[in-house]
Amino acid sequence: MTSTHTGAVRWGFLGAGFVASRAVGPAVHASPCAQLEAVAARDADRAKALEPQGMATDSYQAILDDDSVDAVYVSLTNEAHLRWITAALGAGKHVLCEKPITLDAQECRQAFSAARSAGLLLVEAVWTQWHPRTRRVDAIVAAGDLGEVRSIDSSFTFDGVPADNYRLNPSRGGGSLLDVGPYLLRPAVTWIDGEWEVDVAGRTTSQTGADLRTSATLTTATGARTEVLSSFLDAEHQSLQVHGTSAAVTFGSPAITSWREVASIEITDGTRCWTERFPACDAYELMVSSVSQRIRGDSEAYVTTEEESVSCMTLIDLIDDACANAA
């Protein structure tokens, strides 16, 4: 993917919901290399509230037809992601899409195939991957300081999802694993090599078939293990622990969604234990800036990869299949 952009990347938003209005919109406004050009939402007043430089509309297609838009951020309900990713790519726009990027691995491959064919950038917006804490553990793992990573335990639970929220609607891509699974499974696919199999999985569903709680243990042929728990039933809690043959890392609270607050990791190597702290930052702004820099042609700017997104969706598929077979 090449680019001739030298100024700020002009972003168009499809969707102006909670994440777009509270986090990603302000991140674009704060970024030195991005500009919020246009926003579309079902309610044009909500689109206008994000204060785009240009259009505020209730038409998603109008954003794609706008020649002043260089890149599109897709923040719609999950079942609409693939449709609007491919439409945006077809209109010549780079795409940043909210997690989960699609509903399954097949759709994920289809989306990235369309991006390659168009010569455009497609990135899954798992914003926590840009956090300096995550990038630090990436470096620790890559340097071999943990030894061989053998197990990862992660959980992300919260309750009180409103009854009319799309997260409780299976036809709209709802469910706890699709909602927070990309956070829980990224560590496994980035820090452990190997093909995964599901050893055990269980799921609690609503009367409408929505995934309310999913737990799973997965292993590789070499015996590496990851355990994940996603839930809309349990009290709010996050955890992430990474165990290697030489040392272990425990993420401080909040273990996953640290935003504009001090974050930490605790490292133990058998004889020592110490804490590393990271100043409060806006990882959404880091994400927007990095993706914008990549669009502008900076090949060194960090972005999440196709391989990581496909691998995560593949694990979600495996867990879904295991839960269905166990039912």
N, C-alpha and C positions, 0 to 999 in steps of 0.2 A: 504494500500500500504506500503510495507516494502522495505528497500534498504540496501545493504551492502557497498555502496560507502563510502569511507573515504577520498579520494583525490578529486581533482577538477573534476567536472562533465564535460565530453567531449561532446560538442555540435556540431551537424551537422545542417546546414541551408539548407532549401529548398526555394530558392529565394534569390536574392541579389539586390533587388530594393531599392528605396529611404529610407524607414524606416530601412530595414536590414543594409544597408551600412552606413547610417548617424547616426543611433541611437543604434540599438540592437547589431550590430557587435562590435562597440567601447565599449558598455556596457559589453559584454562578455570578451573582452580583459582587461577591468578595474576591473572585479570582482575577488576577491581573491579565490572564490570557483568554478570558471568556466573556461573552456578552449575552444577556437574555434578550433575544430578538423578538420572539413570538411565543404565545401560549394558547393552547386550545383546551377547553374543558366543556363538559355538558352544560355547565352554567358559565356563561361568558363573564359574569361579574367575578366569579372566582378566578378566572383566567386573568382578568384585569388586575386583581389584587396582587398578583405576583410582579406587577410593574415591568412588563416587557417594554423594550425600546419601540417596538412596532406593534404588530397585530395582537389583539386579544379577541378570541373568537370561540364559538361553540362547534366549529368544524375542524376535525382532525385533518381531513384532506387538504384544507386550506393551508395548513402548516407545510405539508409536503409540496404544495404547489408554489410556495413562497420562495422566490429565487434568492432572497436575502438570508435564508436559513442555510447554514452549512452542515449542521449536525442536529440530530433529534434525540431527545431523552424520552423514553417510553416509560410511563408510570401509570399503567392501566391495570385492570384486574388480570389475573394470570392467564386466563384462557384467551385474552386478546393480544398477548405479546407477539406470538409468531406472525399473526396477520399484519400487525403494524410494523414489526421489524422488516418484513419482506417488502411491504409497501414503501417504507422509508428508503430502504436500500434501492428499490426500483426507481425512486425519485432522485437518486443520486446523493442521498444524505448519509453521512456517518451516523452510527447508532450507539447510544448508551442505553441499556435496558435494565430495568429493575430486576432483582432476583425474585423468584426463580426465572431464569431467562426464557424458559419454555415449560411445557407441562411434562415432557419426558425427553429421553436421550435422542430418539428419532427426530423429534421436532428441533432439538438443539443442533443436531448435525445439519438439518435442512437449513436452519437459519445461518449457520456459519458458511455453508456451501454457497448460499446466496451472496454473502458478503465477499467471499473470495471471487466469485464470478463478476461482481460489480467493482472489484478493486477498492473496497471501502472498509473502514474499520467498524467492527462490532465488538462491544465490550459488555460484560455482565457487571452490573453495578453492585457488587458485594463490597460495600464501602469500607467495611472493617479491614479488608486486605490492604488498604492504603495507610492504615494507622501505623505510626512509627513503632508501636509495640509489636505488631504483627511482623513488620519488616525486620525488626531486630531478631525475632525468633527465626524468621526465614534465614537470616545470616548465621545465627548460631547453629541451626541444623545443617546448613550448607557447609559450614566450616568443620563439621564433625565433632563439635564440642559436647554434644550429648551422646556421642558414640552412635550406634545404630538405633534409630527410633523403633521401639518395640510395641508401644501401646499409647493410645490417645483416648481419653475419656472426656466427653463433652455433654452438656445439657443446656437447654434453653426452654424455660417453662414460664407461663403466665396464665392467669385466669381472667374471667370477666369480659370475654369477647362478646360484643352486642349481638343479639339474635339476628339482626338484619344485616350483619357484616358479611361481605363476600367470603371471608375466611371460613365461614361455616356452610358454604354452598359448594358442593363438589362439582357442579356443572360449570362453575366459574373459576375452577382451579384452586378451591379452598383446601384447608387441611393444615395441620400443624407441621408435618414434615416438609411440605412444599413451602410453607411460610418461613420456617427457620432452618430447615435442613441445609441450605447452602452455607450457612454459618458453621454448622456442626460438622459437615463433611469435607469442607475445604482443607482443614488440617490433615485429614487422612490422605487425600489425593495429592497434596503437595509435599508432605513430610515423610510419607512411607511409600516405597516402591512396591509394586506387585499387583496381581489380580486379586480382587476381593470376592469372598463368598459370604453369604449370610449364614451364621450358625444358628441364631435364634432371633425371633422377632415377634412382637405382639402389638396389638392395636386396639384401642377403644374408639368406637364410632358412635355418632349420634343416630337418632332415628332416621335421619335423611341420608345417612351414609358418610357424613363428614368425619374426617380423621381428627379426633379430639386429643389423642395421646398415642404416640408411637415410640417404642423402645426397640433397640436392635443391637446385636453383637455381630461384628463382621471380622473375619480373619483372612490372612493371606496364606499361601502355601508354605511360607517360611515361618509361620506362627505369629506374625505381627497381628495386633488386635486393635479394633476401635469399638467403643461403646457409645451410643448416642441415645439421647432422650429428648423428644420434643413434646410439648403439651400445652393445651388450652385449658386443662383442668387443674393442674398443680399451681401452687402459689408461685409468684414471680421469683425466679432463680436462674442464675447462669453459672456455669463452671467449665473450665478447660484445663486439663492436665496432660502434659506430654512427657512420657517416660522413655529414656534411652538406656543403653547398656552402660553409659558412663555418668550420666546426670539426668536430672528431671527439671521441668519448668512447670510452675503453677501460675496461671493468670490471676491477678488480683481482681477484686470486684469493682465494677461489673466486668466479668471475664470476657465478654464479647462486645457489647455495644457501648464502649467507653466513648463519650462524645462531649467535647468541651470541658473535660475534667481530667485531673491527674490520673494516670494509669500506671500499673505496675506489673512486674513479674517477679516471682521468687524462684531462685535457682538453687538446687542442691546437688552436690556431687559425691555424697557419701561421707565426706569429712568436713565440708563447709556448706553454709547456707547464707545466701545474701539476696538482697532485693535491689532491683533496678527500677527506677521511676522515670516516667515520661511526662513532660509538661502537658498541660491541657492544650488540645488542638482540635481543629475541625477537620476530621478525616473526609468528610464530604467535599470540602473545598480542595483538599489534596487530590481526591479522586477526579473532580472536575478539571483541575489544573493539569494533572498528568495526562488525562485523556485528550484535553485540548492541545497540549504540547505534542502528543503523538500525532494528532491530526495535522498539526502544523509542520510535521516532518521530523520531529525529534525521536529518533529510533531508540534512544536511551530512556525515554520517559516510561515509567512502569505502568503496565496495564495487566489485568488478568487475562488469561489465555483461553483460546478455544479448547485446548486439551483439558484444562482444569474444569471448564464449564461442562464439557461432555462427560468427563469422569464423574463429576458430582451428580449429574442427572442420571448416569448409569447406576450409581449406588442407590439413588432414590428409587429407581425402577426395581432394583433387586430387592430392596426392603419392601416395597409395595407388593411385589409378587410373593415374597415370603409371608407377609401378613395375610394376603388373600388365601394362600394355601393352608395357613394355620387356622383360618376361621372355621 
